[in-house]
Amino acid sequence: MSIAKVIEVISEGKSIEEAIQSAVTEAAKTLHNIKQINVQHIEALIENNKVSKYRVNVKISFVLDTNRQAD
C-alpha cells in the first residue's frame, strides 16, 4: 500500500509551462517520488501593459517512502 503526501507551492516563470516546471524542479531538490501536480491557480504579472511573468499555485503529490527504517 502506498501513501501519498500533497504540498502546495507557488512558482513563477516567463511562461505558464516554465512556471510549472520550475515548481517541479525546485521541489525535486528535497522531495523524491513526485507523481503528479495539480495546477490550482494561474495569474499573470503586468508591467507596462504587458505580461512580464506568470505565477502558478500548484499542489505536488509524492509517494512517501515507507520502506525506510527510522533512525
PDB file of N, H, CA, C and O in Angstrom:
ATOM      1  N   MET A   1       0.843  -1.178   0.000  1.00  0.00           N
ATOM      2  CA  MET A   1       0.000   0.000   0.000  1.00  0.00           C
ATOM      3  C   MET A   1       0.887   1.239   0.000  1.00  0.00           C
ATOM      4  O   MET A   1       1.839   1.323   0.776  1.00  0.00           O
ATOM      5  N   SER A   2       0.581   2.193  -0.860  1.00  0.00           N
ATOM      6  H   SER A   2      -0.192   2.125  -1.491  1.00  0.00           H
ATOM      7  CA  SER A   2       1.323   3.441  -0.934  1.00  0.00           C
ATOM      8  C   SER A   2       0.575   4.547  -0.204  1.00  0.00           C
ATOM      9  O   SER A   2      -0.655   4.574  -0.161  1.00  0.00           O
ATOM     10  N   ILE A   3       1.347   5.446   0.362  1.00  0.00           N
ATOM     11  H   ILE A   3       2.346   5.423   0.327  1.00  0.00           H
ATOM     12  CA  ILE A   3       0.777   6.631   0.995  1.00  0.00           C
ATOM     13  C   ILE A   3       1.376   7.839   0.302  1.00  0.00           C
ATOM     14  O   ILE A   3       2.593   7.934   0.144  1.00  0.00           O
ATOM     15  N   ALA A   4       0.518   8.763  -0.112  1.00  0.00           N
ATOM     16  H   ALA A   4      -0.471   8.686   0.016  1.00  0.00           H
ATOM     17  CA  ALA A   4       0.972   9.969  -0.795  1.00  0.00           C
ATOM     18  C   ALA A   4       0.783  11.179   0.103  1.00  0.00           C
ATOM     19  O   ALA A   4      -0.099  11.201   0.962  1.00  0.00           O
ATOM     20  N   LYS A   5       1.608  12.166  -0.104  1.00  0.00           N
ATOM     21  H   LYS A   5       2.324  12.148  -0.802  1.00  0.00           H
ATOM     22  CA  LYS A   5       1.510  13.444   0.594  1.00  0.00           C
ATOM     23  C   LYS A   5       1.385  14.529  -0.464  1.00  0.00           C
ATOM     24  O   LYS A   5       1.912  14.393  -1.568  1.00  0.00           O
ATOM     25  N   VAL A   6       0.686  15.604  -0.124  1.00  0.00           N
ATOM     26  H   VAL A   6       0.258  15.714   0.773  1.00  0.00           H
ATOM     27  CA  VAL A   6       0.487  16.717  -1.047  1.00  0.00           C
ATOM     28  C   VAL A   6       0.978  17.995  -0.381  1.00  0.00           C
ATOM     29  O   VAL A   6       0.631  18.287   0.764  1.00  0.00           O
ATOM     30  N   ILE A   7       1.794  18.758  -1.117  1.00  0.00           N
ATOM     31  H   ILE A   7       2.076  18.521  -2.047  1.00  0.00           H
ATOM     32  CA  ILE A   7       2.209  20.074  -0.648  1.00  0.00           C
ATOM     33  C   ILE A   7       1.780  21.106  -1.674  1.00  0.00           C
ATOM     34  O   ILE A   7       1.574  20.779  -2.843  1.00  0.00           O
ATOM     35  N   GLU A   8       1.646  22.334  -1.247  1.00  0.00           N
ATOM     36  H   GLU A   8       1.813  22.600  -0.298  1.00  0.00           H
ATOM     37  CA  GLU A   8       1.270  23.416  -2.155  1.00  0.00           C
ATOM     38  C   GLU A   8       2.430  24.394  -2.257  1.00  0.00           C
ATOM     39  O   GLU A   8       2.997  24.813  -1.248  1.00  0.00           O
ATOM     40  N   VAL A   9       2.772  24.752  -3.492  1.00  0.00           N
ATOM     41  H   VAL A   9       2.311  24.412  -4.311  1.00  0.00           H
ATOM     42  CA  VAL A   9       3.848  25.713  -3.734  1.00  0.00           C
ATOM     43  C   VAL A   9       3.397  26.750  -4.751  1.00  0.00           C
ATOM     44  O   VAL A   9       2.460  26.531  -5.519  1.00  0.00           O
ATOM     45  N   ILE A  10       4.083  27.878  -4.734  1.00  0.00           N
ATOM     46  H   ILE A  10       4.844  28.056  -4.109  1.00  0.00           H
ATOM     47  CA  ILE A  10       3.857  28.949  -5.705  1.00  0.00           C
ATOM     48  C   ILE A  10       5.160  29.142  -6.460  1.00  0.00           C
ATOM     49  O   ILE A  10       6.231  29.207  -5.856  1.00  0.00           O
ATOM     50  N   SER A  11       5.070  29.232  -7.778  1.00  0.00           N
ATOM     51  H   SER A  11       4.201  29.179  -8.269  1.00  0.00           H
ATOM     52  CA  SER A  11       6.257  29.386  -8.611  1.00  0.00           C
ATOM     53  C   SER A  11       5.956  30.363  -9.738  1.00  0.00           C
ATOM     54  O   SER A  11       4.795  30.592 -10.077  1.00  0.00           O
ATOM     55  N   GLU A  12       7.012  30.940 -10.320  1.00  0.00           N
ATOM     56  H   GLU A  12       7.955  30.754 -10.045  1.00  0.00           H
ATOM     57  CA  GLU A  12       6.794  31.842 -11.448  1.00  0.00           C
ATOM     58  C   GLU A  12       7.795  31.600 -12.553  1.00  0.00           C
ATOM     59  O   GLU A  12       8.858  31.018 -12.339  1.00  0.00           O
ATOM     60  N   GLY A  13       7.433  32.060 -13.745  1.00  0.00           N
ATOM     61  H   GLY A  13       6.569  32.533 -13.919  1.00  0.00           H
ATOM     62  CA  GLY A  13       8.290  31.905 -14.907  1.00  0.00           C
ATOM     63  C   GLY A  13       7.816  32.812 -16.031  1.00  0.00           C
ATOM     64  O   GLY A  13       6.807  33.504 -15.901  1.00  0.00           O
ATOM     65  N   LYS A  14       8.547  32.802 -17.125  1.00  0.00           N
ATOM     66  H   LYS A  14       9.368  32.239 -17.230  1.00  0.00           H
ATOM     67  CA  LYS A  14       8.202  33.641 -18.281  1.00  0.00           C
ATOM     68  C   LYS A  14       7.036  33.077 -19.076  1.00  0.00           C
ATOM     69  O   LYS A  14       6.421  33.789 -19.870  1.00  0.00           O
ATOM     70  N   SER A  15       6.727  31.789 -18.864  1.00  0.00           N
ATOM     71  H   SER A  15       7.227  31.211 -18.219  1.00  0.00           H
ATOM     72  CA  SER A  15       5.562  31.162 -19.476  1.00  0.00           C
ATOM     73  C   SER A  15       4.892  30.307 -18.399  1.00  0.00           C
ATOM     74  O   SER A  15       5.476  30.050 -17.346  1.00  0.00           O
ATOM     75  N   ILE A  16       3.679  29.878 -18.671  1.00  0.00           N
ATOM     76  H   ILE A  16       3.205  30.087 -19.527  1.00  0.00           H
ATOM     77  CA  ILE A  16       2.984  29.008 -17.719  1.00  0.00           C
ATOM     78  C   ILE A  16       3.754  27.698 -17.579  1.00  0.00           C
ATOM     79  O   ILE A  16       3.935  27.193 -16.470  1.00  0.00           O
ATOM     80  N   GLU A  17       4.204  27.153 -18.700  1.00  0.00           N
ATOM     81  H   GLU A  17       4.057  27.563 -19.601  1.00  0.00           H
ATOM     82  CA  GLU A  17       4.951  25.903 -18.672  1.00  0.00           C
ATOM     83  C   GLU A  17       6.239  26.049 -17.857  1.00  0.00           C
ATOM     84  O   GLU A  17       6.597  25.151 -17.094  1.00  0.00           O
ATOM     85  N   GLU A  18       6.926  27.166 -18.016  1.00  0.00           N
ATOM     86  H   GLU A  18       6.635  27.895 -18.635  1.00  0.00           H
ATOM     87  CA  GLU A  18       8.161  27.405 -17.265  1.00  0.00           C
ATOM     88  C   GLU A  18       7.876  27.519 -15.769  1.00  0.00           C
ATOM     89  O   GLU A  18       8.646  27.015 -14.952  1.00  0.00           O
ATOM     90  N   ALA A  19       6.788  28.170 -15.413  1.00  0.00           N
ATOM     91  H   ALA A  19       6.163  28.580 -16.077  1.00  0.00           H
ATOM     92  CA  ALA A  19       6.419  28.303 -14.001  1.00  0.00           C
ATOM     93  C   ALA A  19       6.112  26.936 -13.396  1.00  0.00           C
ATOM     94  O   ALA A  19       6.525  26.650 -12.272  1.00  0.00           O
ATOM     95  N   ILE A  20       5.393  26.094 -14.130  1.00  0.00           N
ATOM     96  H   ILE A  20       5.058  26.327 -15.043  1.00  0.00           H
ATOM     97  CA  ILE A  20       5.064  24.754 -13.648  1.00  0.00           C
ATOM     98  C   ILE A  20       6.333  23.920 -13.514  1.00  0.00           C
ATOM     99  O   ILE A  20       6.533  23.264 -12.492  1.00  0.00           O
ATOM    100  N   GLN A  21       7.190  23.937 -14.528  1.00  0.00           N
ATOM    101  H   GLN A  21       7.028  24.471 -15.358  1.00  0.00           H
ATOM    102  CA  GLN A  21       8.432  23.158 -14.480  1.00  0.00           C
ATOM    103  C   GLN A  21       9.327  23.635 -13.347  1.00  0.00           C
ATOM    104  O   GLN A  21       9.984  22.825 -12.694  1.00  0.00           O
ATOM    105  N   SER A  22       9.360  24.933 -13.107  1.00  0.00           N
ATOM    106  H   SER A  22       8.826  25.592 -13.637  1.00  0.00           H
ATOM    107  CA  SER A  22      10.161  25.480 -12.011  1.00  0.00           C
ATOM    108  C   SER A  22       9.686  24.937 -10.668  1.00  0.00           C
ATOM    109  O   SER A  22      10.502  24.621  -9.801  1.00  0.00           O
ATOM    110  N   ALA A  23       8.379  24.830 -10.493  1.00  0.00           N
ATOM    111  H   ALA A  23       7.716  25.087 -11.196  1.00  0.00           H
ATOM    112  CA  ALA A  23       7.832  24.279  -9.246  1.00  0.00           C
ATOM    113  C   ALA A  23       8.302  22.844  -9.049  1.00  0.00           C
ATOM    114  O   ALA A  23       8.715  22.469  -7.951  1.00  0.00           O
ATOM    115  N   VAL A  24       8.241  22.041 -10.104  1.00  0.00           N
ATOM    116  H   VAL A  24       7.906  22.345 -10.995  1.00  0.00           H
ATOM    117  CA  VAL A  24       8.656  20.641 -10.015  1.00  0.00           C
ATOM    118  C   VAL A  24      10.162  20.540  -9.782  1.00  0.00           C
ATOM    119  O   VAL A  24      10.607  19.764  -8.935  1.00  0.00           O
ATOM    120  N   THR A  25      10.938  21.307 -10.515  1.00  0.00           N
ATOM    121  H   THR A  25      10.577  21.937 -11.203  1.00  0.00           H
ATOM    122  CA  THR A  25      12.396  21.265 -10.397  1.00  0.00           C
ATOM    123  C   THR A  25      12.850  21.633  -8.993  1.00  0.00           C
ATOM    124  O   THR A  25      13.702  20.956  -8.418  1.00  0.00           O
ATOM    125  N   GLU A  26      12.288  22.698  -8.439  1.00  0.00           N
ATOM    126  H   GLU A  26      11.595  23.247  -8.906  1.00  0.00           H
ATOM    127  CA  GLU A  26      12.682  23.123  -7.096  1.00  0.00           C
ATOM    128  C   GLU A  26      12.221  22.131  -6.032  1.00  0.00           C
ATOM    129  O   GLU A  26      12.967  21.833  -5.098  1.00  0.00           O
ATOM    130  N   ALA A  27      11.005  21.622  -6.165  1.00  0.00           N
ATOM    131  H   ALA A  27      10.400  21.864  -6.924  1.00  0.00           H
ATOM    132  CA  ALA A  27      10.505  20.647  -5.188  1.00  0.00           C
ATOM    133  C   ALA A  27      11.338  19.369  -5.219  1.00  0.00           C
ATOM    134  O   ALA A  27      11.576  18.754  -4.179  1.00  0.00           O
ATOM    135  N   ALA A  28      11.778  18.972  -6.402  1.00  0.00           N
ATOM    136  H   ALA A  28      11.585  19.471  -7.246  1.00  0.00           H
ATOM    137  CA  ALA A  28      12.548  17.735  -6.551  1.00  0.00           C
ATOM    138  C   ALA A  28      13.922  17.817  -5.882  1.00  0.00           C
ATOM    139  O   ALA A  28      14.579  16.792  -5.703  1.00  0.00           O
ATOM    140  N   LYS A  29      14.356  19.002  -5.516  1.00  0.00           N
ATOM    141  H   LYS A  29      13.823  19.835  -5.661  1.00  0.00           H
ATOM    142  CA  LYS A  29      15.639  19.138  -4.812  1.00  0.00           C
ATOM    143  C   LYS A  29      15.566  18.546  -3.404  1.00  0.00           C
ATOM    144  O   LYS A  29      16.582  18.114  -2.859  1.00  0.00           O
ATOM    145  N   THR A  30      14.367  18.525  -2.815  1.00  0.00           N
ATOM    146  H   THR A  30      13.542  18.876  -3.257  1.00  0.00           H
ATOM    147  CA  THR A  30      14.222  17.989  -1.459  1.00  0.00           C
ATOM    148  C   THR A  30      13.203  16.862  -1.357  1.00  0.00           C
ATOM    149  O   THR A  30      13.101  16.222  -0.310  1.00  0.00           O
ATOM    150  N   LEU A  31      12.451  16.606  -2.416  1.00  0.00           N
ATOM    151  H   LEU A  31      12.534  17.125  -3.266  1.00  0.00           H
ATOM    152  CA  LEU A  31      11.457  15.535  -2.412  1.00  0.00           C
ATOM    153  C   LEU A  31      11.819  14.509  -3.469  1.00  0.00           C
ATOM    154  O   LEU A  31      12.461  14.835  -4.467  1.00  0.00           O
ATOM    155  N   HIS A  32      11.404  13.261  -3.247  1.00  0.00           N
ATOM    156  H   HIS A  32      10.882  12.996  -2.435  1.00  0.00           H
ATOM    157  CA  HIS A  32      11.530  12.261  -4.304  1.00  0.00           C
ATOM    158  C   HIS A  32      10.195  11.553  -4.435  1.00  0.00           C
ATOM    159  O   HIS A  32       9.306  11.725  -3.600  1.00  0.00           O
ATOM    160  N   ASN A  33      10.059  10.776  -5.462  1.00  0.00           N
ATOM    161  H   ASN A  33      10.781  10.636  -6.140  1.00  0.00           H
ATOM    162  CA  ASN A  33       8.814  10.064  -5.773  1.00  0.00           C
ATOM    163  C   ASN A  33       7.664  11.006  -6.140  1.00  0.00           C
ATOM    164  O   ASN A  33       6.504  10.699  -5.867  1.00  0.00           O
ATOM    165  N   ILE A  34       7.977  12.152  -6.758  1.00  0.00           N
ATOM    166  H   ILE A  34       8.919  12.402  -6.980  1.00  0.00           H
ATOM    167  CA  ILE A  34       6.917  13.059  -7.215  1.00  0.00           C
ATOM    168  C   ILE A  34       6.146  12.359  -8.327  1.00  0.00           C
ATOM    169  O   ILE A  34       6.740  11.861  -9.283  1.00  0.00           O
ATOM    170  N   LYS A  35       4.829  12.323  -8.200  1.00  0.00           N
ATOM    171  H   LYS A  35       4.347  12.728  -7.423  1.00  0.00           H
ATOM    172  CA  LYS A  35       3.999  11.584  -9.148  1.00  0.00           C
ATOM    173  C   LYS A  35       3.115  12.482 -10.000  1.00  0.00           C
ATOM    174  O   LYS A  35       2.845  12.155 -11.155  1.00  0.00           O
ATOM    175  N   GLN A  36       2.658  13.604  -9.460  1.00  0.00           N
ATOM    176  H   GLN A  36       2.877  13.870  -8.521  1.00  0.00           H
ATOM    177  CA  GLN A  36       1.793  14.479 -10.266  1.00  0.00           C
ATOM    178  C   GLN A  36       1.720  15.857  -9.638  1.00  0.00           C
ATOM    179  O   GLN A  36       2.075  16.059  -8.476  1.00  0.00           O
ATOM    180  N   ILE A  37       1.247  16.802 -10.445  1.00  0.00           N
ATOM    181  H   ILE A  37       0.959  16.638 -11.388  1.00  0.00           H
ATOM    182  CA  ILE A  37       0.931  18.129  -9.918  1.00  0.00           C
ATOM    183  C   ILE A  37      -0.460  18.503 -10.383  1.00  0.00           C
ATOM    184  O   ILE A  37      -0.948  18.027 -11.407  1.00  0.00           O
ATOM    185  N   ASN A  38      -1.076  19.357  -9.612  1.00  0.00           N
ATOM    186  H   ASN A  38      -0.679  19.744  -8.780  1.00  0.00           H
ATOM    187  CA  ASN A  38      -2.398  19.869  -9.937  1.00  0.00           C
ATOM    188  C   ASN A  38      -2.302  21.387  -9.888  1.00  0.00           C
ATOM    189  O   ASN A  38      -2.057  21.964  -8.828  1.00  0.00           O
ATOM    190  N   VAL A  39      -2.494  22.036 -11.033  1.00  0.00           N
ATOM    191  H   VAL A  39      -2.692  21.568 -11.894  1.00  0.00           H
ATOM    192  CA  VAL A  39      -2.422  23.494 -11.089  1.00  0.00           C
ATOM    193  C   VAL A  39      -3.720  24.058 -10.530  1.00  0.00           C
ATOM    194  O   VAL A  39      -4.796  23.840 -11.086  1.00  0.00           O
ATOM    195  N   GLN A  40      -3.606  24.786  -9.422  1.00  0.00           N
ATOM    196  H   GLN A  40      -2.732  24.964  -8.970  1.00  0.00           H
ATOM    197  CA  GLN A  40      -4.769  25.321  -8.731  1.00  0.00           C
ATOM    198  C   GLN A  40      -5.152  26.720  -9.233  1.00  0.00           C
ATOM    199  O   GLN A  40      -6.331  27.067  -9.301  1.00  0.00           O
ATOM    200  N   HIS A  41      -4.139  27.507  -9.580  1.00  0.00           N
ATOM    201  H   HIS A  41      -3.181  27.225  -9.525  1.00  0.00           H
ATOM    202  CA  HIS A  41      -4.398  28.908  -9.906  1.00  0.00           C
ATOM    203  C   HIS A  41      -3.274  29.422 -10.805  1.00  0.00           C
ATOM    204  O   HIS A  41      -2.104  29.100 -10.599  1.00  0.00           O
ATOM    205  N   ILE A  42      -3.638  30.213 -11.788  1.00  0.00           N
ATOM    206  H   ILE A  42      -4.589  30.474 -11.956  1.00  0.00           H
ATOM    207  CA  ILE A  42      -2.667  30.852 -12.673  1.00  0.00           C
ATOM    208  C   ILE A  42      -2.936  32.345 -12.653  1.00  0.00           C
ATOM    209  O   ILE A  42      -4.083  32.778 -12.760  1.00  0.00           O
ATOM    210  N   GLU A  43      -1.865  33.141 -12.515  1.00  0.00           N
ATOM    211  H   GLU A  43      -0.933  32.789 -12.428  1.00  0.00           H
ATOM    212  CA  GLU A  43      -2.025  34.590 -12.629  1.00  0.00           C
ATOM    213  C   GLU A  43      -0.865  35.148 -13.445  1.00  0.00           C
ATOM    214  O   GLU A  43       0.187  34.521 -13.567  1.00  0.00           O
ATOM    215  N   ALA A  44      -1.075  36.318 -13.991  1.00  0.00           N
ATOM    216  H   ALA A  44      -1.930  36.828 -13.892  1.00  0.00           H
ATOM    217  CA  ALA A  44      -0.043  36.975 -14.790  1.00  0.00           C
ATOM    218  C   ALA A  44       0.299  38.310 -14.140  1.00  0.00           C
ATOM    219  O   ALA A  44      -0.586  39.046 -13.703  1.00  0.00           O
ATOM    220  N   LEU A  45       1.590  38.613 -14.082  1.00  0.00           N
ATOM    221  H   LEU A  45       2.308  38.015 -14.437  1.00  0.00           H
ATOM    222  CA  LEU A  45       2.050  39.895 -13.573  1.00  0.00           C
ATOM    223  C   LEU A  45       2.252  40.825 -14.760  1.00  0.00           C
ATOM    224  O   LEU A  45       2.807  40.424 -15.783  1.00  0.00           O
ATOM    225  N   ILE A  46       1.807  42.052 -14.624  1.00  0.00           N
ATOM    226  H   ILE A  46       1.356  42.378 -13.793  1.00  0.00           H
ATOM    227  CA  ILE A  46       1.811  43.006 -15.730  1.00  0.00           C
ATOM    228  C   ILE A  46       2.781  44.144 -15.446  1.00  0.00           C
ATOM    229  O   ILE A  46       2.800  44.700 -14.348  1.00  0.00           O
ATOM    230  N   GLU A  47       3.586  44.483 -16.446  1.00  0.00           N
ATOM    231  H   GLU A  47       3.571  44.031 -17.338  1.00  0.00           H
ATOM    232  CA  GLU A  47       4.460  45.660 -16.402  1.00  0.00           C
ATOM    233  C   GLU A  47       4.339  46.385 -17.730  1.00  0.00           C
ATOM    234  O   GLU A  47       4.460  45.770 -18.790  1.00  0.00           O
ATOM    235  N   ASN A  48       4.104  47.682 -17.679  1.00  0.00           N
ATOM    236  H   ASN A  48       4.006  48.181 -16.818  1.00  0.00           H
ATOM    237  CA  ASN A  48       3.960  48.494 -18.892  1.00  0.00           C
ATOM    238  C   ASN A  48       2.922  47.911 -19.845  1.00  0.00           C
ATOM    239  O   ASN A  48       3.138  47.852 -21.056  1.00  0.00           O
ATOM    240  N   ASN A  49       1.803  47.487 -19.287  1.00  0.00           N
ATOM    241  H   ASN A  49       1.627  47.535 -18.304  1.00  0.00           H
ATOM    242  CA  ASN A  49       0.677  46.944 -20.054  1.00  0.00           C
ATOM    243  C   ASN A  49       1.001  45.654 -20.802  1.00  0.00           C
ATOM    244  O   ASN A  49       0.326  45.322 -21.776  1.00  0.00           O
ATOM    245  N   LYS A  50       2.021  44.925 -20.362  1.00  0.00           N
ATOM    246  H   LYS A  50       2.570  45.195 -19.570  1.00  0.00           H
ATOM    247  CA  LYS A  50       2.373  43.641 -20.971  1.00  0.00           C
ATOM    248  C   LYS A  50       2.609  42.607 -19.875  1.00  0.00           C
ATOM    249  O   LYS A  50       3.040  42.937 -18.770  1.00  0.00           O
ATOM    250  N   VAL A  51       2.319  41.360 -20.203  1.00  0.00           N
ATOM    251  H   VAL A  51       1.969  41.092 -21.101  1.00  0.00           H
ATOM    252  CA  VAL A  51       2.583  40.281 -19.264  1.00  0.00           C
ATOM    253  C   VAL A  51       4.094  40.138 -19.113  1.00  0.00           C
ATOM    254  O   VAL A  51       4.807  39.956 -20.100  1.00  0.00           O
ATOM    255  N   SER A  52       4.581  40.220 -17.870  1.00  0.00           N
ATOM    256  H   SER A  52       4.001  40.367 -17.068  1.00  0.00           H
ATOM    257  CA  SER A  52       6.016  40.083 -17.625  1.00  0.00           C
ATOM    258  C   SER A  52       6.369  38.712 -17.061  1.00  0.00           C
ATOM    259  O   SER A  52       7.444  38.185 -17.346  1.00  0.00           O
ATOM    260  N   LYS A  53       5.469  38.125 -16.258  1.00  0.00           N
ATOM    261  H   LYS A  53       4.596  38.553 -16.026  1.00  0.00           H
ATOM    262  CA  LYS A  53       5.700  36.811 -15.657  1.00  0.00           C
ATOM    263  C   LYS A  53       4.363  36.143 -15.387  1.00  0.00           C
ATOM    264  O   LYS A  53       3.328  36.795 -15.248  1.00  0.00           O
ATOM    265  N   TYR A  54       4.421  34.833 -15.318  1.00  0.00           N
ATOM    266  H   TYR A  54       5.262  34.304 -15.431  1.00  0.00           H
ATOM    267  CA  TYR A  54       3.258  34.046 -14.899  1.00  0.00           C
ATOM    268  C   TYR A  54       3.574  33.445 -13.543  1.00  0.00           C
ATOM    269  O   TYR A  54       4.715  33.081 -13.261  1.00  0.00           O
ATOM    270  N   ARG A  55       2.568  33.346 -12.720  1.00  0.00           N
ATOM    271  H   ARG A  55       1.640  33.641 -12.949  1.00  0.00           H
ATOM    272  CA  ARG A  55       2.706  32.723 -11.406  1.00  0.00           C
ATOM    273  C   ARG A  55       1.649  31.632 -11.285  1.00  0.00           C
ATOM    274  O   ARG A  55       0.494  31.827 -11.664  1.00  0.00           O
ATOM    275  N   VAL A  56       2.060  30.478 -10.749  1.00  0.00           N
ATOM    276  H   VAL A  56       2.998  30.320 -10.442  1.00  0.00           H
ATOM    277  CA  VAL A  56       1.126  29.360 -10.584  1.00  0.00           C
ATOM    278  C   VAL A  56       1.157  28.865  -9.148  1.00  0.00           C
ATOM    279  O   VAL A  56       2.209  28.815  -8.510  1.00  0.00           O
ATOM    280  N   ASN A  57      -0.003  28.505  -8.660  1.00  0.00           N
ATOM    281  H   ASN A  57      -0.858  28.545  -9.178  1.00  0.00           H
ATOM    282  CA  ASN A  57      -0.126  27.765  -7.398  1.00  0.00           C
ATOM    283  C   ASN A  57      -0.354  26.317  -7.813  1.00  0.00           C
ATOM    284  O   ASN A  57      -1.291  26.017  -8.552  1.00  0.00           O
ATOM    285  N   VAL A  58       0.505  25.425  -7.338  1.00  0.00           N
ATOM    286  H   VAL A  58       1.267  25.668  -6.737  1.00  0.00           H
ATOM    287  CA  VAL A  58       0.351  24.017  -7.692  1.00  0.00           C
ATOM    288  C   VAL A  58       0.383  23.154  -6.440  1.00  0.00           C
ATOM    289  O   VAL A  58       1.043  23.480  -5.454  1.00  0.00           O
ATOM    290  N   LYS A  59      -0.342  22.049  -6.504  1.00  0.00           N
ATOM    291  H   LYS A  59      -0.878  21.784  -7.305  1.00  0.00           H
ATOM    292  CA  LYS A  59      -0.271  21.026  -5.473  1.00  0.00           C
ATOM    293  C   LYS A  59       0.561  19.892  -6.043  1.00  0.00           C
ATOM    294  O   LYS A  59       0.255  19.354  -7.107  1.00  0.00           O
ATOM    295  N   ILE A  60       1.617  19.535  -5.323  1.00  0.00           N
ATOM    296  H   ILE A  60       1.866  19.973  -4.459  1.00  0.00           H
ATOM    297  CA  ILE A  60       2.538  18.491  -5.758  1.00  0.00           C
ATOM    298  C   ILE A  60       2.281  17.246  -4.913  1.00  0.00           C
ATOM    299  O   ILE A  60       2.320  17.301  -3.683  1.00  0.00           O
ATOM    300  N   SER A  61       2.020  16.127  -5.584  1.00  0.00           N
ATOM    301  H   SER A  61       1.989  16.083  -6.582  1.00  0.00           H
ATOM    302  CA  SER A  61       1.785  14.851  -4.895  1.00  0.00           C
ATOM    303  C   SER A  61       3.021  13.979  -5.028  1.00  0.00           C
ATOM    304  O   SER A  61       3.592  13.847  -6.111  1.00  0.00           O
ATOM    305  N   PHE A  62       3.427  13.385  -3.906  1.00  0.00           N
ATOM    306  H   PHE A  62       2.963  13.493  -3.027  1.00  0.00           H
ATOM    307  CA  PHE A  62       4.554  12.466  -3.937  1.00  0.00           C
ATOM    308  C   PHE A  62       4.283  11.305  -2.995  1.00  0.00           C
ATOM    309  O   PHE A  62       3.569  11.438  -2.001  1.00  0.00           O
ATOM    310  N   VAL A  63       4.870  10.165  -3.330  1.00  0.00           N
ATOM    311  H   VAL A  63       5.450  10.056  -4.138  1.00  0.00           H
ATOM    312  CA  VAL A  63       4.665   8.950  -2.554  1.00  0.00           C
ATOM    313  C   VAL A  63       5.703   8.905  -1.445  1.00  0.00           C
ATOM    314  O   VAL A  63       6.896   9.088  -1.686  1.00  0.00           O
ATOM    315  N   LEU A  64       5.231   8.656  -0.211  1.00  0.00           N
ATOM    316  H   LEU A  64       4.262   8.507  -0.014  1.00  0.00           H
ATOM    317  CA  LEU A  64       6.142   8.546   0.926  1.00  0.00           C
ATOM    318  C   LEU A  64       6.913   7.240   0.857  1.00  0.00           C
ATOM    319  O   LEU A  64       6.372   6.207   0.462  1.00  0.00           O
ATOM    320  N   ASP A  65       8.161   7.293   1.237  1.00  0.00           N
ATOM    321  H   ASP A  65       8.601   8.132   1.557  1.00  0.00           H
ATOM    322  CA  ASP A  65       8.997   6.114   1.244  1.00  0.00           C
ATOM    323  C   ASP A  65       8.786   5.382   2.560  1.00  0.00           C
ATOM    324  O   ASP A  65       9.382   5.738   3.577  1.00  0.00           O
ATOM    325  N   THR A  66       7.941   4.363   2.540  1.00  0.00           N
ATOM    326  H   THR A  66       7.457   4.074   1.714  1.00  0.00           H
ATOM    327  CA  THR A  66       7.601   3.627   3.761  1.00  0.00           C
ATOM    328  C   THR A  66       8.558   2.473   4.029  1.00  0.00           C
ATOM    329  O   THR A  66       8.428   1.788   5.043  1.00  0.00           O
ATOM    330  N   ASN A  67       9.517   2.248   3.132  1.00  0.00           N
ATOM    331  H   ASN A  67       9.622   2.805   2.308  1.00  0.00           H
ATOM    332  CA  ASN A  67      10.474   1.148   3.312  1.00  0.00           C
ATOM    333  C   ASN A  67      11.687   1.550   4.141  1.00  0.00           C
ATOM    334  O   ASN A  67      12.476   0.690   4.530  1.00  0.00           O
ATOM    335  N   ARG A  68      11.849   2.830   4.414  1.00  0.00           N
ATOM    336  H   ARG A  68      11.208   3.529   4.098  1.00  0.00           H
ATOM    337  CA  ARG A  68      12.999   3.305   5.164  1.00  0.00           C
ATOM    338  C   ARG A  68      12.835   3.000   6.645  1.00  0.00           C
ATOM    339  O   ARG A  68      11.734   3.076   7.189  1.00  0.00           O
ATOM    340  N   GLN A  69      13.918   2.662   7.274  1.00  0.00           N
ATOM    341  H   GLN A  69      14.813   2.601   6.832  1.00  0.00           H
ATOM    342  CA  GLN A  69      13.935   2.417   8.722  1.00  0.00           C
ATOM    343  C   GLN A  69      14.135   3.737   9.447  1.00  0.00           C
ATOM    344  O   GLN A  69      14.933   4.564   9.005  1.00  0.00           O
ATOM    345  N   ALA A  70      13.445   3.950  10.526  1.00  0.00           N
ATOM    346  H   ALA A  70      12.797   3.279  10.885  1.00  0.00           H
ATOM    347  CA  ALA A  70      13.634   5.148  11.343  1.00  0.00           C
ATOM    348  C   ALA A  70      14.947   5.030  12.098  1.00  0.00           C
ATOM    349  O   ALA A  70      15.304   3.946  12.558  1.00  0.00           O
ATOM    350  N   ASP A  71      15.670   6.140  12.228  1.00  0.00           N
ATOM    351  H   ASP A  71      15.380   7.021  11.854  1.00  0.00           H
ATOM    352  CA  ASP A  71      16.949   6.141  12.961  1.00  0.00           C
ATOM    353  C   ASP A  71      16.736   6.224  14.444  1.00  0.00           C
ATOM    354  O   ASP A  71      17.702   6.235  15.207  1.00  0.00           O
TER     355      ASP A  71
END
